[in-house]
Amino acid sequence: MSTGHPTLYAELAGWWQLISPTEDYADEAAFFGRLFRAENAGTVLELGCGGGNVAWFLKEDFVLTLTDISEAMLAESKKQNPEIEHIEGDMRTLRLERTFDGILIHDAIMYMSSEEDLRAALLTAHEHCKSGGVAVFVPDWVAETFQPKTTHEGVDRGDRGVRYLEWTWDADPNDTKVNYEFILALKEGDELRAVVDRQVVGVFPRATWLRLLEDVGFEPEVVEDPSTGGERVEVFVGHKPLPPAA
């Protein structure tokens, strides 16, 4: 039965560790950890945690709460992070009625493909961020840095193996959407099958990000990201101001 989520995060969730292995996230997680430690964050809420790969590294230094819209991906995260609280929810509408020192939205923020959805996710982050806290937003690109590209990867573990082609292109440069295609070959024992997962993600100018972050109540800044070898140029950091002194 279809969940409405991309195939990669539903029917193929059980293949996640071959498609996107945890060890590939070490440098990114170290960078995010430095950002949170610089703000003395102790508790961190991750919205859109996926398979929990970033959390696997951050949990050594922070008390984490993980959320995702996909039940199947939360199940994958729980396998490697069983000690962490997991909550199913949509980052546009989730309200936990509690706040955290830090908020992280990794590349799941890319699935906000309209300004309305992006603003809703940023507002969720603001609502869950303590006054004086910090939020880190990690889009793969902004409009100024987007480049069409094709990449291919592959991993074998035991009798399972994956080879996939990732094809990113823009059908209409005048809208806020980018085409994000996956063509996967999945091998299990002697069985081999191919899956095509066609996705759409968002692309917004840097100025739109900064405007929306200010609009929901953050004091935003653009921070250079050294963690991906140039694949991602920058992240957005939002500071939630303390209330005025009485």
Secondary structure, DSSP 8 states (H G I E B T S, - for coil): ---SS-GGGTTTGGGHHHHS-GGGGHHHHHHHHHHHHHTT--EEEEES-TTSHHHHHHTTTSEEEEEES-HHHHHHHHHH-TTSEEEE--TTT---S--EEEEEE-GGGGG--SHHHHHHHHHHHHHHEEEEEEEEE--S--TTT---EEEEEEEEETTEEEEEEEEEE-S-TTSSEEEEEEEEEEEETTEEEEEEEEEEEE---HHHHHHHHHHHT-EEEEEE--TTTTSS-EEEEEE-------
